[in-house]
Amino acid sequence: MIKTVDQLNEKIASCTQVLEEKINGSDGKRHIVLCGGTGCLSSRSHEIAEKFKDLLEKDGLSEKVTVNMVGCFGFCSQGPFVKIYPEDTLYRMVKLDDVEEIIESDIKNNKIVEHLLYVDPATHEKVAKQDDINFYKKQRRIALHGCGVINPEDINEALGAGGYQGLRRALSMTPEEVCDEVLASGLRGRGGAGFPTGRKWKFALGPAPEKYVVCNGDEGDPGAFMDRSILEGNPLAVIEGMVIAGYAIGAQNGYFYVRAEYPTAVKRLRIAIAEAEELGLLGDNILGTDFSFRCHIRLGAGAFVCGEETALLNSIMGKRGMPRPRPPFPAVSGLWGKPTVVNNVETLACVPYILRNGAEEFASVGTERSKGTKVFALGGKVNNVGLVEVPMGTTLRELIYDIGGGIPNDKKFKAIQTGGPSGGCLTTEYLDEPIDFDNLVAKGSMMGSGGAIVMDEDNCMVDVAKFYMEFICDESCGKCTPCRIGTKRMLEILTRITEGKGTMEDLDELDELSQTVKTNSLCALGQTSSNPIVSTLTHFRDEYIAHIVDKKCPSHICKNLMEYHIDPDKCIGCGMCQRGCPANCITRTDYIAPNHKLASMDIDPQKCVKCGACMSTCKFGAIEKR
């Protein structure tokens, strides 16, 4: 039990030494760590870890070599990862069958397993160390501090990586001084709105018998997994951020609101809370002060609207997750009518860094109005899919091409959707724009919580707008008419256009509806719901016109406006497409191409269900979409 600052200092010094010895090898052991993020766990990294343990014990090496699970390495498209300290060798895409080879070659004979190393696609050279991979070179981990390095289920490793040093300093300051420090750092809310965190805390500084801190872990954007990975990789950092916020505003209780679809994150969060309580770092009279704080967990059922803070608070209180009008703001009247500060996971994960290293250190990173770093879930049509943390001001080109490795199959970049369903598409002309809160909004998109979906020349932007509008319609709580009805009408129009039934008047109606829903909706879900439509209409109006006037989808995505065609001069008449067609719509013609022995095949467009089975079956490139 840690009861004083001196005891905490001793504990931190001891844990730091153990962690450093593990990494630099001065403990005389070798340490195998495996990615324990959800993506790698789904690829059996836990089974790989168990096999390592079994084989090492069988060979009598378990005393000299340890095996541990850590958090997400970030480079999700290359997982599962195995990293070996102290030589710092990183193996990617490891399978169960590779375990024995790694032990025999690397552990026993100090010989790197070459075929498991990352291969740089530009130079075709094999890279053995993580920091030498382009994906990591331009990143800077602040919110993701400790992820991929420490065991998230061992509080000692978290303390060794800097845990609770921020709270130690905060408790030596007054609550007002802590708020001023966070305000001076320039930290803005990472959940999407970008409101200054220190200012939000100051709103709740007034006297009140009871106050609360709430951590918003209800990450609902399609393709977003930033908050989940932080909670899975270093939950104690988020707990520490919440405790610091509680001290700053005078709260004694904090609630983590995490969606139930994140079982690994919830499990590790529970373990971290229990370990902190056992050490006396949560509970009554923390570090011998008069400050007491406890953490609680509430699971969300997956409603996207509960990412909005007032809907989230209603859900915690056992009410239906629906937003309410503001004012009063939660900082004045939140949980059970008491002053409440709501911050998202990434925001709270940055707070310990600020108190540990000082506001100036944090503010030295980023741009003038957007300080620090931002975590992005980079996905879609990009080679290096994964979790990325970059300084504010990094350009979209650096994000997509330097870190993301460019577009697969040498396709042309078309757009990047930032901010999820609430954001917009940014095109080639914006590739050299710096990423920050204000700049993205000025260009017609937004930062959002950090989703970044890359699209190439094969994406239909009308279909993209329709996809996001389908999501918004499903997730609208239905409380206010503009959002409930307006989004449904916009979806109906988009559906008509993608089916070839649209008119030019539909574009005017989309413009009008977009403005109406944005202006009159109650919460940010409705207010930003039309952003994908507005941005695609602005940058890709020609695609809308092609769907309406020419009855063609330029990207050959919209099924009603697409046909499969067999080139008779390329078809050798093998009949594989005919045998694979589930609709029996392919027949043999009378035409025999030069140098071919059999008559070519033909597709009946009236019977074709446009499943694409024929195109995937043909080995000669004779079938194309028109």
C-alpha positions in Angstrom: 0.0 0.0 0.0 1.4 3.4 -1.1 0.4 6.1 1.4 2.9 8.9 0.8 4.7 10.6 -2.0 8.0 9.2 -0.8 6.7 5.7 -1.0 5.4 6.4 -4.5 8.8 7.8 -5.5 10.5 4.6 -4.3 7.9 2.4 -6.1 8.3 4.4 -9.4 12.2 4.2 -9.2 12.1 0.5 -8.6 9.6 -0.1 -11.5 11.5 2.2 -13.8 14.7 0.3 -13.2 13.1 -3.1 -13.9 11.5 -1.9 -17.1 14.7 -0.3 -18.3 16.7 -3.5 -17.5 14.2 -5.5 -19.5 14.5 -3.3 -22.6 18.3 -2.8 -22.5 19.0 -6.4 -21.5 21.0 -5.6 -18.3 18.9 -8.1 -16.4 20.6 -10.9 -18.3 17.4 -12.2 -19.8 15.7 -12.0 -23.2 12.1 -10.9 -23.3 9.5 -11.8 -26.0 6.5 -9.5 -26.2 3.5 -10.0 -28.4 0.8 -7.6 -29.6 -2.3 -8.0 -27.4 -4.5 -5.6 -29.3 -7.9 -6.8 -30.5 -6.7 -7.1 -34.1 -3.8 -9.3 -33.2 -5.8 -11.3 -30.6 -8.3 -12.1 -33.4 -5.3 -13.5 -35.4 -4.4 -15.8 -32.5 -1.6 -13.9 -30.8 -2.7 -15.2 -27.5 -2.3 -18.8 -28.7 1.1 -17.8 -30.1 2.1 -16.5 -26.7 1.0 -19.8 -25.0 3.0 -21.8 -27.5 6.1 -19.7 -26.9 5.7 -20.4 -23.1 5.2 -24.2 -23.6 8.2 -24.6 -26.0 10.5 -22.5 -23.8 9.6 -24.5 -20.7 10.1 -27.7 -22.7 13.6 -26.6 -23.7 14.4 -25.4 -20.2 14.6 -21.8 -21.2 11.7 -20.3 -19.2 14.1 -18.9 -16.6 16.1 -17.1 -19.2 13.4 -15.9 -21.5 10.1 -14.3 -20.6 6.9 -14.0 -22.7 4.5 -11.1 -22.3 1.5 -9.6 -23.9 1.6 -5.8 -24.5 -0.8 -3.3 -26.2 -1.3 -2.4 -29.8 1.8 -1.9 -32.0 -0.3 0.3 -34.3 0.7 -1.3 -37.6 -2.5 -3.4 -37.8 -2.1 -4.7 -41.4 1.2 -6.4 -40.4 0.1 -8.1 -37.2 0.4 -10.3 -35.2 3.7 -8.9 -34.0 6.5 -10.5 -31.9 9.2 -8.3 -30.5 12.4 -9.5 -28.8 14.4 -7.5 -26.3 17.1 -6.4 -25.9 18.1 -6.6 -29.6 14.8 -5.0 -30.5 14.0 -7.3 -33.4 10.5 -7.0 -34.7 8.7 -9.9 -36.5 5.4 -9.3 -38.3 2.6 -11.5 -39.5 3.7 -14.3 -37.1 1.8 -17.5 -37.1 1.6 -20.5 -34.8 3.9 -22.5 -37.1 6.6 -19.8 -36.8 7.1 -20.0 -33.1 9.4 -23.0 -33.1 11.6 -21.4 -35.8 11.9 -18.2 -33.9 13.0 -20.1 -30.8 15.5 -22.3 -32.6 17.0 -19.6 -34.8 16.7 -16.3 -32.8 16.5 -17.4 -29.1 18.9 -20.3 -29.2 21.3 -19.2 -32.0 20.9 -15.4 -32.2 20.1 -15.6 -35.9 17.3 -13.4 -37.2 14.4 -15.1 -39.0 14.7 -13.2 -42.2 11.3 -14.1 -43.8 9.4 -12.7 -40.8 10.9 -9.2 -41.1 9.1 -6.2 -42.6 10.0 -5.5 -46.2 10.0 -1.9 -47.3 7.9 -1.7 -50.4 10.0 1.1 -51.9 13.5 -0.3 -51.4 12.5 -4.0 -51.0 14.9 -4.1 -48.1 14.2 -6.1 -44.9 13.9 -4.0 -41.8 14.6 -5.6 -38.4 13.9 -2.7 -36.0 10.6 -1.0 -35.4 12.0 2.5 -35.4 13.5 2.0 -38.9 10.1 1.3 -40.5 8.7 4.3 -42.3 5.3 3.7 -40.7 6.8 4.7 -37.3 9.3 7.3 -38.3 7.1 10.4 -38.4 5.0 9.4 -35.4 5.2 10.7 -31.9 3.5 8.8 -29.1 1.9 10.9 -26.3 -1.6 9.6 -26.0 -0.3 6.1 -27.0 2.6 6.3 -24.6 3.4 2.9 -23.3 1.2 1.1 -25.9 3.1 -1.8 -27.4 5.8 -1.5 -24.7 4.2 -2.4 -21.3 2.0 -5.2 -20.1 -1.4 -3.4 -19.7 -2.4 -5.8 -16.9 0.7 -5.1 -14.8 0.6 -1.8 -12.9 4.3 -2.0 -12.1 5.2 -1.7 -15.8 2.8 1.2 -16.2 4.5 3.0 -13.2 7.9 2.2 -14.7 6.8 3.9 -18.0 5.9 7.2 -16.2 2.6 6.4 -14.6 1.4 8.6 -11.7 4.2 11.0 -12.1 1.7 13.5 -13.4 -0.7 13.0 -10.5 2.2 13.3 -8.1 2.9 16.8 -9.4 -0.7 17.7 -9.6 -1.3 17.0 -5.9 1.5 19.5 -5.1 -0.5 22.2 -6.9 -3.8 23.9 -6.3 -6.8 22.8 -8.4 -6.8 26.2 -10.1 -3.1 25.8 -11.0 -3.8 22.3 -12.5 -6.5 23.8 -14.7 -4.2 26.7 -15.7 -1.5 24.1 -16.6 -3.8 22.2 -18.9 -5.2 25.4 -20.4 -1.6 26.7 -21.0 -0.7 23.4 -22.8 -3.3 24.1 -25.5 -4.9 20.7 -25.1 -8.2 20.6 -27.0 -10.8 17.8 -26.7 -9.9 14.9 -28.9 -13.4 13.6 -29.1 -14.3 15.8 -32.1 -15.4 19.2 -30.9 -11.9 20.5 -30.1 -13.0 22.6 -27.1 -10.1 23.7 -24.8 -9.9 21.1 -22.0 -8.6 23.5 -19.4 -11.4 25.9 -20.1 -14.0 23.1 -19.8 -12.5 22.1 -16.4 -12.7 25.7 -15.2 -16.4 25.9 -15.9 -16.8 23.2 -13.2 -14.6 24.9 -10.6 -17.3 26.5 -8.6 -18.4 25.2 -5.2 -20.7 22.2 -5.3 -21.3 19.3 -2.8 -20.8 16.7 -5.5 -19.1 16.6 -8.9 -18.2 14.0 -11.5 -15.7 13.2 -14.2 -16.8 11.1 -17.1 -14.6 9.4 -19.7 -16.3 9.0 -23.0 -15.1 5.7 -24.4 -18.2 5.2 -26.7 -16.2 5.3 -29.9 -18.8 4.7 -32.7 -17.3 6.0 -36.0 -17.0 3.3 -38.7 -13.4 2.2 -38.9 -12.3 4.0 -35.7 -10.4 2.2 -32.9 -8.3 4.9 -31.3 -9.8 4.9 -27.8 -10.1 1.1 -27.7 -6.4 0.7 -28.4 -5.4 3.2 -25.7 -7.6 1.5 -23.1 -6.2 -1.9 -24.2 -2.6 -0.7 -24.2 -2.2 1.6 -21.2 -5.4 1.9 -19.1 -3.6 3.3 -16.1 -2.7 6.5 -18.1 -6.4 7.2 -18.7 -7.2 6.4 -15.1 -4.5 8.9 -14.0 -5.9 11.5 -16.4 -9.3 11.1 -14.9 -7.9 11.3 -11.3 -6.1 14.5 -12.2 -9.3 15.9 -13.7 -11.2 14.9 -10.5 -8.6 16.7 -8.4 -8.7 19.8 -10.6 -12.5 20.3 -10.4 -13.1 18.8 -6.9 -14.8 15.6 -7.9 -14.5 12.3 -6.0 -16.1 9.9 -8.5 -15.4 9.2 -12.1 -17.3 7.0 -14.6 -15.8 5.2 -17.6 -18.5 4.8 -20.3 -17.1 2.2 -22.7 -19.1 0.3 -25.3 -19.7 -3.4 -24.5 -18.2 -4.4 -27.9 -14.8 -3.7 -26.4 -14.4 -6.6 -24.0 -10.6 -6.6 -23.9 -10.5 -2.9 -23.1 -13.1 -3.3 -20.4 -11.2 -6.3 -18.9 -7.9 -4.4 -18.8 -9.5 -1.3 -17.4 -11.1 -3.3 -14.6 -7.7 -4.9 -13.8 -6.0 -1.5 -13.8 -8.6 0.0 -11.4 -8.3 -3.0 -9.1 -4.5 -2.8 -9.0 -4.6 1.0 -8.4 -7.0 0.5 -5.5 -4.9 -2.3 -4.0 -1.8 0.0 -4.1 -3.8 2.9 -2.6 -3.5 5.0 -5.8 -7.3 5.1 -6.0 -9.7 5.4 -3.1 -9.5 7.5 0.1 -6.7 10.0 0.9 -4.6 9.4 -2.1 -0.9 9.7 -1.3 -1.7 11.0 2.2 -3.7 14.0 1.0 -7.3 14.9 1.7 -8.2 14.0 -1.9 -10.2 10.9 -2.5 -11.3 9.5 -5.8 -13.0 6.3 -7.1 -13.5 5.0 -10.7 -16.6 3.2 -11.9 -17.3 1.5 -15.3 -20.6 1.6 -17.2 -21.0 -0.3 -20.5 -22.8 1.2 -23.5 -25.0 -0.8 -25.8 -23.4 0.6 -29.0 -25.6 3.6 -29.8 -23.6 6.1 -31.9 -25.6 9.0 -30.5 -24.3 8.2 -27.0 -21.0 9.7 -28.1 -22.8 13.0 -27.6 -22.1 14.0 -24.0 -25.7 14.7 -22.8 -27.0 11.4 -24.4 -24.0 9.6 -22.7 -24.9 11.1 -19.3 -28.5 10.0 -19.8 -27.4 6.5 -20.5 -25.2 6.3 -17.4 -28.2 7.4 -15.3 -30.2 4.5 -16.7 -32.3 6.7 -19.1 -32.7 6.3 -22.8 -29.6 7.6 -24.6 -31.0 10.7 -26.1 -29.4 14.2 -26.1 -31.0 17.2 -24.4 -30.9 20.9 -25.2 -28.0 22.9 -23.9 -27.7 25.1 -21.8 -27.4 24.0 -19.0 -24.1 22.4 -20.0 -22.8 19.3 -18.2 -20.2 21.4 -16.4 -23.1 23.1 -14.7 -25.7 20.3 -14.6 -24.6 16.9 -15.7 -24.9 13.5 -13.9 -27.8 13.6 -11.6 -27.9 17.3 -12.0 -24.4 17.8 -10.6 -21.4 19.6 -12.3 -19.8 17.1 -14.6 -16.8 17.2 -16.9 -16.9 14.9 -19.9 -13.6 14.1 -21.7 -12.8 11.4 -24.2 -10.2 8.6 -23.7 -7.5 10.3 -25.8 -7.9 13.6 -24.1 -7.5 12.1 -20.6 -4.5 10.0 -21.9 -2.7 13.3 -22.8 -3.3 14.9 -19.3 -0.6 12.9 -17.4 2.0 13.8 -20.1 1.2 17.5 -19.6 1.5 17.3 -15.8 4.6 15.1 -16.0 6.5 17.1 -18.5 5.0 20.5 -18.3 2.6 22.5 -20.4 5.4 24.0 -22.5 6.7 20.6 -23.6 3.2 19.6 -24.8 2.6 23.0 -26.5 5.9 22.8 -28.3 4.4 20.1 -30.5 1.8 20.9 -33.1 0.5 24.2 -34.6 -0.3 27.6 -33.2 -4.0 26.8 -32.5 -3.8 22.9 -32.3 -1.2 21.7 -29.9 0.2 18.2 -29.3 -0.5 15.1 -31.3 -3.6 13.4 -32.8 -4.3 9.7 -33.1 -5.8 8.5 -36.3 -7.2 5.2 -37.3 -5.9 5.1 -40.9 -7.9 2.7 -43.1 -9.5 2.1 -46.4 -7.5 2.1 -49.7 -4.0 2.5 -48.1 -1.1 0.1 -47.9 -0.3 0.6 -44.2 -3.6 0.3 -42.3 -3.3 1.0 -38.6 -3.2 3.3 -35.7 -1.2 6.4 -36.2 -0.2 9.3 -33.8 1.3 12.3 -35.5 2.0 15.9 -34.4 -0.7 18.4 -35.3 0.3 20.1 -38.5 1.4 16.9 -40.3 0.1 17.1 -43.9 -2.4 14.7 -45.4 0.3 13.7 -47.9 2.6 12.6 -45.1 -0.2 10.7 -43.4 -1.3 8.9 -46.6 2.0 8.4 -48.5 4.9 8.5 -45.9 3.2 6.8 -43.0 0.4 5.0 -44.9 2.6 3.8 -47.7 0.4 5.1 -50.5 -2.5 3.5 -52.4 -2.4 -0.2 -53.1 -2.0 -1.5 -56.7 -0.7 1.9 -57.9 -4.3 3.3 -58.0 -4.9 7.0 -58.0 -5.8 8.7 -54.7 -9.3 10.1 -54.8 -10.3 11.4 -51.4 -9.9 10.9 -47.7 -12.9 11.0 -45.3 -11.8 12.5 -42.0 -14.1 12.8 -39.0 -16.3 9.7 -39.8 -20.0 10.2 -40.6 -19.7 13.7 -39.2 -16.8 14.7 -41.5 -16.2 15.3 -45.1 -14.1 14.2 -48.1 -10.8 16.0 -48.8 -9.4 15.6 -52.3 -6.0 15.8 -54.0 -5.8 19.6 -53.9 -5.7 19.3 -50.1 -3.0 16.8 -49.7 -0.4 19.3 -48.6 -2.8 20.9 -46.1 -1.7 20.6 -42.4 -3.9 18.5 -40.2 -5.4 20.6 -37.3 -8.8 21.3 -35.9 -9.5 24.7 -37.6 -7.9 23.9 -41.0 -9.9 20.7 -41.6 -13.1 22.6 -40.8 -12.2 25.4 -43.1 -11.7 22.9 -45.9 -15.1 21.3 -45.4 -14.3 18.4 -43.2 -13.4 18.0 -39.5 -11.0 16.3 -37.2 -13.7 14.2 -35.4 -12.4 11.5 -33.1 -9.8 10.5 -35.6 -11.1 8.2 -38.2 -9.4 8.6 -41.6 -10.7 6.5 -44.5 -8.7 6.7 -47.8 -10.5 6.2 -51.1 -9.1 5.5 -54.5 -10.3 5.9 -58.1 -12.5 2.8 -57.8 -14.7 4.4 -55.1 -18.0 5.9 -56.1 -18.5 9.1 -54.1 -22.3 9.0 -54.4 -22.2 5.5 -52.9 -19.9 6.8 -50.1 -22.3 9.5 -49.2 -25.1 7.0 -49.2 -23.2 4.6 -46.9 -22.6 7.3 -44.3 -26.3 8.5 -44.5 -27.5 4.9 -44.0 -25.3 4.8 -40.9 -26.7 8.2 -39.6 -30.3 7.1 -40.2 -29.7 3.9 -38.3 -28.1 5.7 -35.4 -30.4 8.7 -35.1 -32.2 8.6 -31.8 -35.3 10.1 -33.4 -35.9 12.8 -30.7 -35.8 15.8 -33.1 -37.8 15.9 -36.3 -35.1 17.5 -38.5 -32.7 14.7 -37.9 -35.3 11.9 -37.8 -37.1 12.9 -41.0 -34.5 14.9 -42.8 -31.8 12.2 -42.8 -34.4 9.7 -44.1 -35.4 12.0 -47.0 -31.7 12.5 -47.9 -31.1 8.8 -47.9 -34.1 8.2 -50.1 -32.8 10.8 -52.6 -29.3 9.2 -52.6 -30.8 5.8 -53.1 -32.8 7.0 -56.1 -29.7 8.5 -57.6 -27.6 5.3 -57.2 -30.5 3.3 -58.8 -30.5 5.6 -61.9 -33.9 7.1 -61.0 -32.6 10.5 -59.8 -33.3 13.9 -61.4 -31.4 17.2 -61.4 -34.0 18.6 -59.0 -32.8 16.0 -56.5 -29.5 17.9 -56.2 -31.2 21.1 -55.3 -33.3 19.3 -52.8 -30.2 17.7 -51.2 -28.6 21.1 -50.9 -31.8 22.5 -49.2 -32.3 19.5 -46.9 -28.6 19.5 -45.9 -28.9 23.1 -44.7 -32.2 22.6 -43.0 -31.0 19.5 -41.0 -27.7 21.2 -40.1 -29.4 24.3 -38.8 -32.3 22.8 -36.9 -31.1 19.5 -35.4 -30.8 19.2 -31.6 -27.3 17.6 -31.3 -24.1 17.3 -33.3 -25.2 14.0 -34.9 -27.9 15.8 -36.9 -26.0 19.0 -37.2 -23.1 17.3 -39.0 -25.0 14.5 -40.7 -25.1 16.2 -44.1 -21.3 16.9 -44.2 -20.5 13.8 -46.4 -23.2 14.9 -48.9 -22.1 18.5 -48.9 -18.4 17.6 -49.4 -19.1 15.0 -52.2 -21.5 17.4 -54.0 -18.8 20.1 -53.8 -15.9 18.0 -55.1 -17.6 15.3 -57.1 -20.7 16.9 -58.5 -19.8 15.4 -61.9 -20.3 11.9 -60.5 -23.8 12.9 -59.3 -24.6 14.2 -62.8 -23.3 11.1 -64.4 -25.6 9.0 -62.3 -28.6 11.2 -63.1 -28.1 12.2 -66.7 -26.0 9.4 -68.2 -27.4 6.7 -66.0 -23.8 5.5 -65.4 -21.7 5.0 -62.4 -18.2 6.1 -63.4 -16.6 3.9 -60.8 -18.8 0.9 -61.7 -20.0 0.4 -58.1 -23.7 1.1 -58.2 -25.2 -2.2 -59.3 -28.3 -0.7 -61.0 -26.1 1.4 -63.3 -23.5 -1.3 -64.1 -23.2 -4.2 -66.5 -20.7 -7.0 -66.8 -19.5 -7.5 -70.4 -17.4 -10.3 -71.9 -14.8 -9.2 -74.5 -15.3 -11.8 -77.3 -11.7 -11.4 -78.5 -10.2 -12.1 -75.1 -12.6 -14.9 -74.2 -11.2 -18.4 -75.0 -14.6 -20.0 -74.4 -13.4 -22.2 -71.4 -16.9 -21.9 -69.8 -15.5 -21.4 -66.2 -17.6 -18.2 -65.9 -20.7 -20.0 -67.0 -20.2 -22.8 -64.4 -19.7 -20.3 -61.6 -22.7 -18.1 -62.5 -25.4 -18.5 -59.8 -28.1 -16.9 -62.1 -27.4 -19.0 -65.2 -27.2 -15.8 -67.3 -24.1 -16.8 -69.3 -24.4 -18.6 -72.7 -22.1 -19.5 -75.5 -22.2 -17.4 -78.7 -21.4 -18.3 -82.3 -18.3 -16.1 -82.4 -14.8 -17.7 -82.3 -12.0 -15.3 -81.8 -8.8 -15.6 -83.9 -6.4 -18.2 -82.5 -9.1 -19.5 -80.2 -10.7 -22.9 -80.5 -14.0 -22.4 -78.8 -16.8 -19.9 -79.2 -16.8 -17.0 -76.7 -19.4 -16.5 -73.9 -21.9 -13.7 -73.5 -23.9 -12.3 -70.5 -27.6 -11.7 -70.5 -27.9 -8.3 -68.7 -31.6 -8.9 -68.0 -30.8 -12.1 -65.9 -27.5 -10.9 -64.4 -27.6 -10.3 -60.7 -24.3 -8.5 -60.8 -22.6 -10.6 -58.1 -19.2 -10.5 -59.8 -18.7 -14.3 -59.6 -17.9 -14.4 -63.3 -15.2 -11.7 -63.1 -13.5 -13.3 -60.2 -13.6 -16.7 -62.0 -12.1 -15.6 -65.3 -8.3 -16.0 -65.5 -7.9 -14.2 -68.8 -9.2 -10.7 -68.0 -12.0 -11.1 -70.5 -14.8 -9.8 -68.3 -15.1 -6.1 -67.4 -17.5 -3.7 -65.7 -19.2 -1.0 -67.8 
